[in-house]
Amino acid sequence: MTYIVTEACIKCKYTDCVEVCPVDCFYEGENMLAINPDECIDCGVCEPECPVDAIKPESEDLAKWLEVNREYSAKWPNITVKKPHDPAAENHKAEEGKFDKYFSENPGQ
């Protein structure tokens, strides 16, 4: 089992989780993060660090997100340090349907 980043991260992209990851398995897209499921050691230290509850353990209900994480962690650059978040993230915390509205395949910067 692995941990994965879900839709709640889109347009929020807090990076508190990155700072605590002992194996540096986070990858940065333009408006969300992804976890490489093959690198994740299932330690779970990242999950409580996410202020929007976007990190979850792998489950059948989240199979789509496992594939999103697998695909984009292979394309996006690795991120290993916490970055300042966009102040506009607060406006998107509880928003539904963010994948269809905002998801970007572009890598982070």
C-alpha contacts under 8 A as a table, 3 or more apart, distances in Angstrom:
res1	aa1	res2	aa2	distance
1	M	42	D	6.55
1	M	57	P	7.12
1	M	58	E	5.88
2	T	37	P	5.63
2	T	38	D	7.98
2	T	40	C	5.96
2	T	41	I	6.96
2	T	42	D	5.10
2	T	57	P	5.92
2	T	58	E	5.43
3	Y	35	I	7.15
3	Y	37	P	7.01
3	Y	40	C	6.96
3	Y	42	D	6.26
3	Y	44	G	7.06
3	Y	47	E	7.92
3	Y	55	I	6.57
3	Y	56	K	5.50
3	Y	57	P	4.31
3	Y	58	E	5.48
4	I	34	A	6.94
4	I	35	I	5.66
4	I	37	P	7.23
4	I	55	I	5.57
4	I	56	K	5.53
4	I	57	P	6.22
4	I	58	E	6.23
4	I	65	W	6.81
4	I	66	L	6.10
4	I	69	N	6.47
5	V	8	A	7.96
5	V	9	C	6.85
5	V	33	L	6.70
5	V	34	A	5.54
5	V	35	I	6.37
5	V	54	A	5.57
5	V	55	I	4.61
5	V	56	K	6.56
5	V	65	W	6.98
5	V	69	N	6.77
6	T	9	C	6.12
6	T	10	I	7.96
6	T	54	A	5.11
6	T	55	I	6.18
6	T	56	K	7.28
6	T	65	W	5.89
7	E	10	I	5.56
7	E	54	A	6.71
7	E	65	W	7.95
7	E	97	G	7.90
7	E	98	K	6.41
7	E	99	F	6.07
8	A	12	C	7.41
8	A	52	V	6.35
8	A	53	D	6.98
8	A	54	A	4.78
8	A	93	K	6.92
8	A	94	A	7.72
8	A	95	E	7.93
8	A	98	K	7.54
9	C	12	C	5.22
9	C	13	K	5.19
9	C	14	Y	7.44
9	C	31	N	7.82
9	C	32	M	5.38
9	C	33	L	6.91
9	C	52	V	7.02
9	C	54	A	5.35
10	I	13	K	6.19
10	I	31	N	5.48
10	I	32	M	4.72
10	I	33	L	7.92
10	I	98	K	6.31
10	I	99	F	6.98
10	I	102	Y	7.12
10	I	103	F	6.59
11	K	31	N	5.11
11	K	32	M	6.48
11	K	89	A	5.94
11	K	92	H	6.33
11	K	98	K	7.77
11	K	102	Y	7.22
12	C	31	N	7.14
12	C	32	M	7.05
12	C	52	V	7.89
12	C	85	H	7.40
12	C	86	D	7.23
12	C	88	A	7.76
12	C	89	A	4.30
12	C	90	E	7.18
12	C	92	H	6.43
12	C	93	K	6.57
13	K	31	N	6.12
13	K	32	M	4.92
13	K	33	L	6.38
13	K	85	H	6.70
13	K	86	D	7.97
13	K	89	A	7.50
14	Y	17	C	7.66
14	Y	50	C	7.06
14	Y	51	P	7.41
14	Y	83	K	7.78
14	Y	84	P	7.69
14	Y	85	H	5.49
15	T	18	V	5.34
15	T	19	E	7.09
15	T	50	C	7.81
15	T	81	V	7.67
15	T	82	K	4.98
15	T	83	K	6.06
15	T	84	P	7.73
15	T	85	H	7.30
16	D	19	E	5.66
16	D	20	V	7.27
16	D	46	C	7.89
16	D	49	E	5.80
16	D	50	C	6.35
16	D	82	K	5.81
17	C	20	V	5.64
17	C	21	C	6.53
17	C	45	V	7.81
17	C	46	C	4.57
17	C	47	E	7.12
17	C	49	E	5.31
17	C	50	C	5.98
17	C	82	K	7.86
18	V	21	C	5.46
18	V	24	D	7.08
18	V	26	F	6.26
18	V	46	C	7.24
18	V	79	I	6.91
18	V	80	T	5.69
18	V	81	V	6.06
18	V	82	K	6.03
19	E	80	T	6.36
19	E	81	V	5.34
19	E	82	K	5.44
20	V	45	V	6.63
20	V	46	C	6.24
21	C	24	D	5.49
21	C	25	C	7.10
21	C	26	F	7.94
21	C	45	V	6.81
21	C	46	C	6.22
23	V	39	E	7.19
23	V	40	C	7.04
23	V	41	I	7.53
24	D	78	N	7.47
24	D	79	I	7.20
24	D	80	T	5.71
25	C	35	I	5.56
25	C	36	N	5.47
25	C	37	P	7.97
25	C	39	E	5.65
25	C	40	C	5.90
25	C	78	N	7.22
26	F	33	L	6.60
26	F	34	A	5.64
26	F	35	I	4.63
26	F	36	N	6.48
26	F	73	S	7.27
26	F	78	N	5.91
26	F	79	I	5.75
26	F	80	T	7.13
27	Y	33	L	5.60
27	Y	34	A	5.13
27	Y	35	I	6.21
27	Y	36	N	7.40
27	Y	72	Y	7.66
27	Y	73	S	5.28
27	Y	76	W	5.61
27	Y	77	P	5.40
27	Y	78	N	4.29
27	Y	79	I	5.34
28	E	31	N	7.91
28	E	32	M	6.42
28	E	33	L	4.66
28	E	34	A	6.48
28	E	73	S	7.75
28	E	76	W	5.69
28	E	77	P	5.77
28	E	78	N	6.28
28	E	79	I	5.99
28	E	107	P	6.22
28	E	108	G	4.85
28	E	109	Q	7.68
29	G	32	M	5.21
29	G	33	L	5.64
29	G	34	A	7.54
29	G	72	Y	7.73
29	G	76	W	5.90
29	G	77	P	7.69
29	G	104	S	7.27
29	G	105	E	6.77
29	G	106	N	5.87
29	G	107	P	4.14
29	G	108	G	4.11
29	G	109	Q	7.84
30	E	104	S	6.25
30	E	105	E	7.25
30	E	106	N	5.36
30	E	107	P	5.10
30	E	108	G	4.15
30	E	109	Q	7.06
31	N	102	Y	7.94
31	N	103	F	6.94
31	N	104	S	6.57
31	N	108	G	7.27
32	M	103	F	7.86
34	A	68	V	7.71
34	A	69	N	4.82
34	A	70	R	7.75
34	A	72	Y	6.57
34	A	73	S	5.59
35	I	39	E	7.98
35	I	40	C	7.06
35	I	69	N	5.53
35	I	70	R	7.29
35	I	73	S	6.14
36	N	39	E	5.41
36	N	40	C	6.22
36	N	69	N	6.17
36	N	70	R	5.64
36	N	73	S	5.18
36	N	74	A	7.41
37	P	40	C	5.22
37	P	66	L	7.49
37	P	69	N	7.14
37	P	70	R	6.18
40	C	43	C	7.79
44	G	47	E	5.57
44	G	48	P	7.90
45	V	48	P	6.63
45	V	49	E	7.32
46	C	49	E	5.32
46	C	50	C	6.89
46	C	55	I	7.33
47	E	50	C	5.90
47	E	53	D	7.26
47	E	54	A	7.84
47	E	55	I	5.16
47	E	56	K	6.56
48	P	51	P	7.73
48	P	53	D	7.53
50	C	53	D	5.35
50	C	54	A	6.42
50	C	55	I	6.75
51	P	54	A	7.91
52	V	93	K	6.20
53	D	56	K	7.62
58	E	62	L	6.38
58	E	63	A	7.41
58	E	66	L	6.89
59	S	62	L	5.26
59	S	63	A	6.48
60	E	63	A	5.23
61	D	64	K	7.95
62	L	65	W	5.31
62	L	66	L	6.44
63	A	66	L	5.05
63	A	67	E	6.51
64	K	67	E	5.34
64	K	68	V	6.33
65	W	68	V	4.83
65	W	69	N	6.02
66	L	69	N	5.19
66	L	70	R	6.12
67	E	70	R	4.94
67	E	71	E	5.98
68	V	71	E	5.27
68	V	72	Y	6.07
69	N	72	Y	5.47
69	N	73	S	5.72
70	R	73	S	5.53
70	R	74	A	6.56
71	E	74	A	5.58
71	E	75	K	6.87
72	Y	75	K	4.91
72	Y	76	W	5.77
72	Y	105	E	7.56
73	S	76	W	5.45
73	S	77	P	7.57
73	S	78	N	7.81
75	K	107	P	7.45
76	W	106	N	7.77
76	W	107	P	4.95
76	W	108	G	6.92
77	P	107	P	6.70
77	P	108	G	6.96
85	H	89	A	7.21
86	D	89	A	5.52
87	P	90	E	6.36
88	A	91	N	5.50
88	A	92	H	7.28
89	A	92	H	5.33
89	A	93	K	6.45
90	E	93	K	5.51
91	N	94	A	7.82
91	N	95	E	7.96
92	H	95	E	5.16
95	E	98	K	6.70
97	G	100	D	5.88
97	G	101	K	6.47
98	K	101	K	4.98
98	K	102	Y	5.51
98	K	103	F	6.83
99	F	102	Y	5.59
99	F	103	F	4.79
100	D	103	F	6.39
